[in-house]
Every structure is written in structure tokens, then in C-alpha cells.
Amino acid sequence: MGASLRALRALVLLAGFYLLGLVLLALLAGVDLGAYTAGLRGLGLLKLIAVTGVLAIPIVRGMLMLRTPKEDPVPGVPVGPEQEPVLWQTVREIAEQVGTRAPDEIVLVADVNAAVSEEPRLLGLLPGPRRLYLGLPLMTGLDEMQLRAVLAHEMGHYANFDTRLGALIARGHAQLTRTVAHFHERAAAKVAKERARQEKQAEKRIAKGKKAHDVDTRFDGATHRAMAKVYTAYGRFYMRATLSSARRQELSADLASVKVAGRDAAASALRELNALGRAHKFYMDAYATLGLNVHLLPRPGQVFGGLGSLLDARSAELDEMRRELPTEPADPYDSHPPLAERVALIEALPDDARGHADARPSLALLSNPEAAQTALEQAVLTPQALALKRVDWPDLVHESMTVYADRGAQDVRDAFAAEGARPADDSGRGPDLMTVLDAIDADPALRWRIADRYPKSEEAAAATGRTAREFARPVVRRLLGRLVTVELTARATARWELSWSDPATLRYPSEEFEEQLKSALEAAAADQCDTEPLRKLVLAP
């Protein structure tokens, strides 16, 4: 479908919103007129007019919404040609190859994404300022040819007038959303008012010694909710009508990627996006923000810069993600076709003999990637986050995991305290390892009572005697092991070690120490309890 037909359809859909509003207003006026014709007069007619008038207000407000509300600005770092000459030259070259006007602004953002926007005038009939949002995490994971493919896709949206026609679609969507929201707000207000009235009546009845009636607001606000359903139904039709066109636009923009970067580079870029998006989420959760709850962040520039280390260390996992592409859209109204479909269409194109040779990392297009990553932190992190202590990655992992391990052992300390073990001090943390071992020496059966406090299988719950102790023994070793971890890190005998390919691990002084620790824990959990090996290994000065 050409741009002219797409523009016409967008205008028709937008006009449909106004037509729906006029029809509903006419129906409301018809209700008033019909009631008057039927002889309704006085207070009854005034009440009816008040109800229909209240229903008409959200309709009229939605129709009079002359401008699409501006979205909140995307936090990022705007960069000009004087700051990033190579990046700008690359973007302009790609725009020329695609046959469109280059963006007026480039903003580096914190997402695994690239996107374009335009602020057209007169409902998209006249062009406006263009902006390219380019994610630094995206650049971290792509090579230059893959990035060229992604940028060509975005320039393809400009060339196909997608960003200008998007203004029409966005306006209709915003007006529908606003109108539905108004009806729901008014319905909620009526329900709240009626609930308050009924609750007040109930209080009066209770004060008189009578039984209060149940609060029932099922029918309050029903008219407003019904009106909201009418607009919601049109909204679903509106979204479905624009969805197929939006997905065709994505496929058309993919062809621009192939034209600029070649078939193989375009396909590999989409495969990389699938892996990179999941890897970035994991990185932010497990690494970059690991220390937030203990008031730590990695060194400046490393909140986003550390992603590269993770990608290098987990290549095998990423390869699997590159192969396993989603075959369904992210949601029913996602404007992007499934990645598997897009890649299949690209790879089915004739071989253009350009291949996808090794290319330099796309971060090489930036004058100073480290400085850009540091500047991005300043732009997107909150003032509270920026004020946190900054440490190197190894220290971040060790200090964070030390605190988390200590917090994770609190339930063990609480369990022993509940069974009578005295606290080690007045800090409120409960008994430490030495106090726990003293309590076990005084009452070896304490171990089984502690283990009994923790969840167990049906088989373990039904066991008695020696069999029950066999089920409890691993629990005792695990609980004492958590207290041992706290003690070893506090004494600097063991240290949490950073790994980009695996979870953080606790490193002991030697392999021999680790074997001795296993034996000591087994001795402490044996029928003939012996805590001395654990004391000598862990608590000795």
C-alpha cells in the first residue's frame, strides 16, 4: 500500500472517531427529545438531561483534543557532528543510500534499540524535525555492518513516510485512550461516592444496634462503563486496522537494511538483536544493579560499559539465542512481525555476494566510547543513584554478595534464637557461628529441631527416628554452611569472586580448605556430633 493510500486510511480512521462521537451525542440528544415528546417534564426531565449531559462531557472533550499529547522526552545524550563526526557521517551516508533526509538530531540512549521520530505539522502533511535514538547497549553488541543494517531500517521508516503518518495514528489512539479514561474516571467517581454513602448508612444502622446491609455498587457507573466499552471496541478495530500496515512497514524497512548492508548482515543483525536484548536485561539485573541495595555502583562508565565483558564471556549462550528466534509477536498489537518471520524473509532473498565479513565493533564509530557511556549515566541515572559509592567490579561483587549472604543467614540466626541460643551481642542480629556451635554442643538435638522448622517433602515429614535424621542432616549442613560463609567473609578468609560467565562464587584459601570444610560440616551434622573441626577451621585465630 502506497503512502497516499495509507494516509487516506489513517484519515478515515481518525474521522471515524469523530463520527462515533457525533452518533453518540445524537443518541443522547435523542433520548432527551424522546422523553420530552413522551411527556416527561419538570424535575424528571432535568435529571435525565443532567445524566445525558454528564455522559456527553467525555465525548466532547475527546473530540476537542486538538493536539496529540507529547510523550515524555527519552533520557539520553544528544550528540552533534562536532562531537561524533564519524557517527554522523555514517548516518548521513545511509540516509542518502536509502533516499531520505537524515535526522536533525542523534540521541544516545540506554536501550538495546534504535528508533526514529519526527514532529510533522498539519497532521503529518508537512515534514518536521527528525530525531534518531541510538542505544549504546545496542552498539556494544553489534559490529559496524550490523549497525548499518539497523540504521538503514530506521532510515527506511523515514523514506516510507512512516514517521509522518504515525502522527495521524498516534492522534487517533491518544483521543480514544483519553475518552475511555474519562469514562472510567467518572464511573469510578460514582462508585466511590455511592460506596461512601452506603458505608455511612451502615455506620448509622450499627450505631442503632441494627444489622448493616452489604455495600453494593454493581450498577453504579454502569452507564459510563458501557460508553467506555463502545470506544474500547472502536479502539480495538482501530488498532487492528493499522496493525497490518504497520507490520508491512517493518518488512519494507528491512529491505532497506538489505540494500545498504547486504542480506547476510541484515539477517545477522536481527538475530543479534534477539540475543542482545535478553543478555542486556540479564546484565542489568545480575551485574549493573547488583550493588544497589547495598548502595554500590560500578565505576563511572561501567554501568553500561560492563555489558561488553558479559557478551564476550557468554558467546555459547548467545549463539543459542541467535538461533532460537521468537515465532510469535511480543503482544497481539505489536507493530513488528515475529523475528523468525523477518529473518526468514531476508534469508530467502537471492545471495548478493556481500556476505558478512568480520567488521570492527560499532562502538568504534564513537570518538570516545567510554566518555559516551559515562555521559549516558549522568543523563539517565537518578541523582540518588549517581550519589552512590563507585567501586571496581571485583569489589562490587564481593561487597554486595557479602551483605546478601549475611542477610540470607538471618533466618538461621532467628531459628537458633527462637530455640534459646543467646545473641552474640546487642546488635539484634542474633547468635553468631560460635554461639550456635556452643548451643549445639550443649544440646545436640537442637540441630534436628532447627531443621524441622524448614520446609520438607511429604516423605521427610512422615519419617521418624534415624530416617528422619537422614533427611534432616543435609538441612543442618546447609544452614551451618550459611553461617560459615558469613564468618569466613567477615574474617577475610574467603572472598566472593566475579565471573562474567557464571554466578559469583565463594573462593576459599585452597582446595584443601574446601575439602576440610565439607568434612567439618559433616562432623557437625553426624549422629555423634563433633563441632571441633569446624571451630578449628573457621573460628581459630
GITAVEN-V356197 format. One record per backbone hydrogen bond with DSSP energy under -0.5 kcal/mol. NH is the residue of the N-H (numbers start at 1). CO is the residue of the C=O. If there is no record, write none. Layout:
NH&CO ; NH&CO
//
This chain:
6&2 ; 7&3 ; 8&4 ; 9&5 ; 10&6 ; 11&7 ; 12&8 ; 13&9 ; 14&10 ; 15&11 ; 16&12 ; 17&13 ; 17&14 ; 18&14 ; 19&15 ; 20&16 ; 21&17 ; 22&18 ; 23&19 ; 24&20 ; 25&21 ; 26&22 ; 27&23 ; 28&24 ; 29&25 ; 30&26 ; 31&27 ; 32&28 ; 33&29 ; 34&30 ; 35&31 ; 36&32 ; 37&33 ; 38&34 ; 39&36 ; 40&35 ; 44&41 ; 45&41 ; 46&42 ; 47&43 ; 48&44 ; 49&45 ; 50&46 ; 51&47 ; 52&48 ; 53&49 ; 54&50 ; 55&51 ; 56&52 ; 57&53 ; 58&54 ; 59&55 ; 60&56 ; 61&57 ; 62&58 ; 63&59 ; 64&60 ; 65&62 ; 66&64 ; 77&108 ; 78&76 ; 79&106 ; 83&80 ; 84&80 ; 87&365 ; 88&84 ; 89&85 ; 90&86 ; 91&87 ; 92&88 ; 93&89 ; 94&90 ; 95&91 ; 96&92 ; 97&93 ; 98&94 ; 99&95 ; 100&95 ; 104&130 ; 105&130 ; 106&79 ; 107&132 ; 108&77 ; 109&134 ; 113&111 ; 115&133 ; 117&131 ; 119&129 ; 120&118 ; 121&126 ; 125&121 ; 125&122 ; 126&121 ; 129&119 ; 131&117 ; 132&105 ; 133&115 ; 133&131 ; 134&107 ; 134&132 ; 135&113 ; 136&109 ; 138&111 ; 139&135 ; 140&136 ; 141&137 ; 141&138 ; 142&138 ; 144&360 ; 147&143 ; 148&144 ; 149&145 ; 150&146 ; 151&147 ; 152&148 ; 153&149 ; 154&150 ; 155&151 ; 156&152 ; 157&153 ; 157&154 ; 158&154 ; 159&155 ; 160&156 ; 161&158 ; 162&157 ; 163&157 ; 165&161 ; 166&162 ; 167&164 ; 168&164 ; 168&165 ; 169&165 ; 170&166 ; 171&167 ; 172&168 ; 173&169 ; 174&170 ; 175&171 ; 176&172 ; 177&173 ; 178&174 ; 179&175 ; 180&176 ; 181&177 ; 182&178 ; 183&179 ; 184&180 ; 185&181 ; 186&182 ; 187&183 ; 188&184 ; 189&185 ; 190&186 ; 191&187 ; 192&188 ; 193&189 ; 194&190 ; 195&191 ; 196&192 ; 197&193 ; 198&194 ; 199&195 ; 200&196 ; 201&197 ; 202&198 ; 203&199 ; 204&200 ; 205&201 ; 206&202 ; 207&203 ; 208&204 ; 209&206 ; 210&205 ; 220&217 ; 222&219 ; 225&221 ; 226&222 ; 227&223 ; 228&224 ; 229&225 ; 230&226 ; 231&227 ; 232&228 ; 233&229 ; 234&230 ; 235&231 ; 236&232 ; 237&233 ; 238&234 ; 239&235 ; 240&236 ; 241&237 ; 242&238 ; 243&239 ; 244&240 ; 246&242 ; 247&243 ; 248&244 ; 249&245 ; 250&246 ; 251&247 ; 252&248 ; 253&249 ; 254&250 ; 255&251 ; 256&252 ; 257&253 ; 258&254 ; 259&255 ; 260&256 ; 261&257 ; 262&257 ; 262&258 ; 265&355 ; 266&262 ; 267&263 ; 268&264 ; 269&265 ; 270&266 ; 271&267 ; 272&268 ; 273&269 ; 274&270 ; 275&271 ; 276&272 ; 277&273 ; 278&274 ; 279&275 ; 280&276 ; 281&277 ; 282&278 ; 283&279 ; 284&280 ; 285&281 ; 286&282 ; 287&283 ; 288&283 ; 289&284 ; 290&287 ; 292&289 ; 294&291 ; 295&292 ; 296&291 ; 297&389 ; 299&391 ; 302&299 ; 305&301 ; 306&302 ; 307&304 ; 308&305 ; 309&306 ; 310&306 ; 311&307 ; 312&308 ; 313&309 ; 314&310 ; 315&312 ; 318&314 ; 319&315 ; 320&316 ; 321&317 ; 322&318 ; 323&319 ; 324&320 ; 325&323 ; 334&331 ; 340&326 ; 342&338 ; 343&339 ; 344&340 ; 345&341 ; 346&342 ; 347&343 ; 348&344 ; 349&346 ; 362&142 ; 363&139 ; 364&361 ; 365&362 ; 366&363 ; 372&368 ; 373&369 ; 374&370 ; 375&371 ; 376&372 ; 377&373 ; 378&374 ; 379&375 ; 380&376 ; 381&377 ; 386&382 ; 387&383 ; 388&385 ; 389&295 ; 391&297 ; 396&392 ; 397&393 ; 398&394 ; 399&395 ; 400&396 ; 401&397 ; 402&398 ; 403&399 ; 404&400 ; 405&401 ; 406&402 ; 407&403 ; 408&404 ; 409&405 ; 410&407 ; 413&409 ; 414&410 ; 415&411 ; 416&412 ; 417&413 ; 418&414 ; 419&415 ; 420&417 ; 421&416 ; 424&430 ; 436&432 ; 437&433 ; 438&434 ; 439&435 ; 440&436 ; 441&437 ; 442&438 ; 443&439 ; 446&443 ; 447&444 ; 448&445 ; 449&445 ; 450&446 ; 451&447 ; 452&448 ; 453&449 ; 453&450 ; 454&451 ; 461&457 ; 462&458 ; 463&459 ; 463&460 ; 467&464 ; 468&464 ; 469&465 ; 470&466 ; 471&467 ; 472&468 ; 473&469 ; 474&470 ; 475&471 ; 476&472 ; 477&473 ; 478&474 ; 479&475 ; 480&476 ; 481&477 ; 482&478 ; 483&479 ; 484&480 ; 485&481 ; 486&482 ; 487&483 ; 488&484 ; 489&485 ; 490&486 ; 491&487 ; 492&489 ; 493&488 ; 494&488 ; 495&507 ; 497&505 ; 505&497 ; 507&495 ; 507&505 ; 508&506 ; 514&510 ; 515&511 ; 516&512 ; 517&513 ; 518&514 ; 519&515 ; 520&516 ; 521&517 ; 522&518 ; 523&519 ; 524&520 ; 525&521 ; 526&523 ; 529&527 ; 530&523 ; 535&531 ; 536&532 ; 537&533 ; 538&534 ; 539&534 ; 539&535 ; 540&535
//
